[in-house]
């Protein structure tokens, strides 16, 4: 978790950003658009925790390790979005979606 928190701080954000490519936990991918804009990977982590807990019934994992991950990933997401008064909704700008074909676009969750 400390390394993922470091990755978020590198972007000036709270919480944790799970790395795309790593040997040590610190992000080491060499393409910045993929590294810093392809943040949808952070959504896969809570989904995996949900599936693991749901499948195994291992609530101890959720309480001891999983909850911290869920909180830190949520803090990152909350800091990464902003509310647009003009549009009346939350926006996320400068991202690359899961298809990886549209780089640096807005609202590709």
Phi, psi and omega in degrees: 000322179301323180291319178294324175294322176300317180300320178293315180299327178301335178261004181075026184241157177279170173081212185225136173244111180293139185287153175277315179224132182203155169243334186239354187105338175274137180302133178227016176293144187262001178249109188299323181298321178285316184298309189260344180257336182272066186271000178300340178300332178294336176284336181287332183293308176299325178296319177294320177297316177302310182297317179299310182296318180295319183285317186266338186073014183282080181286339176296320177300314181300316182288322187272321183238315188297322183298318179299317179297313180301317180295313184292321176295321178294320177298319178298311182299317180296325180282334184280335180266163173219155179269126178264112177297323181298318181268345180068029179205168177282143182234151172228117188251152176066056180234162172242125184282179183299335181284345176064010181265339182245099182269148173054052176242172183257143171064031172264086187291000000 
